Amino acid sequence: MALLSTNSIAATNNSDTRMAGCLLIGIPGLEYLHIWLSIPFCAMYVAALVSNSVLICVILSQPSLHEPMYIFLSMLASADVLLSTATMPKALANFWLGSSHISFDGCLTQMFFIHFLFVADSAVLLAMAFDRYVAICSPLRYATILTSMVIGKITAATLTRSFIIMFPSIFLLKRLHYCRINIIAHTFCEHMGIARLSCSDISINVWYGLAAALLSTGLDIILIAVSYIRILRAVFQLPSQDARSKALSTCGSHVCVILLFYIPALFSVFAYRFGGRLIPSYVHILLANLYVIIPPTLNPIIYGVRTKPILEGAKQMFSNLVKECN
């Protein structure tokens, strides 16, 4: 019997469990609250879809908003919609229907797009910081620096960088051997969550994930901070109080969006890395869900309330729609 048991364990360890797919169990420890948690998540997801779609339509339909600042804003809104869509539908299906199964390739695909879009979001925020830096520190050269060609190159660089950083992670995960039941204690698939299912050494995955985070989001945060230090230095050198207030106001919306994006994400990462057993796992998972749904929900509201041209553009668009319907 002992020999049979040993052989069974060996057979299990040698088998490849990828064909069975993965199980996303949602938020462990809060299963009894899944239905209640789904209500705010669903409300925020619908609000994110509607508000970002309206924002994109306003920017595209109003020629007065075809400026670099608003083009970058439409890119941010598009990335936000895709990021929330990559996570929320599966999470809601799990909460409502208990649909926890996902194929291994489907899990890899979801992981790739979540990380790809997160890195792209971060790059767009950096581009928006650069836009504000040029507008305030070199206003006379703004039109010659941020031309249509430059914006196109920034867009291409954003997508290319995100792809180059995240594509190798698929192969790093596929090379691993999986011999356990693939249960992921999360609402969506992410790189280290999949890697920890493996029976192989995942040191390369750990170091690659850290390097990817530092070379993308970490570098973006440093460059954004440098941009705003120089912006603040230029603003406080302006002779007029009104000019200083106006300059700070134009940056206020962007700063709010930056804080909404980075603070929950960084808090989640540091709590996960260094919180250890002090912070329950459901706190990590709730934070991870919040940083992919709260910024897409609130960003359009922040820009809509604080940016007069967008408000005017929205009024113009809806008034044109009413005239066409009549």
Buried (B, 14 or more C-beta within 10 A) or exposed (E): EEEEEEEEEEEEEEBEBBEBBBBBBBBEEBEEEBEEBBEEBBEBBEBBBEBBBBBBBBBBBBEEBEBBBBBBBBBBBBBBBBBBBBBBEBBBBBBEEEEBEBEBEBBBBBBBBBBBBBBBBBBBBBBBBBBBBBBBBEEEEBEEEBEEEEBEEBBEEBBEBBEEBBEEBBEBBEEBBBBEEBEBBBBBBBBBBBBEBBBEEBEEBBEBBEEBBEEBBBBBBEBBEEBBEEBBEBBEEBEEEEEBEEBBEBBEBBBBBBEBBBEBBBBBBEBBEEBEEEEEBBBBBBBBBBBBBBBBBBBBEBBBEBBEBBBBBBEBBEEEEEEEEE
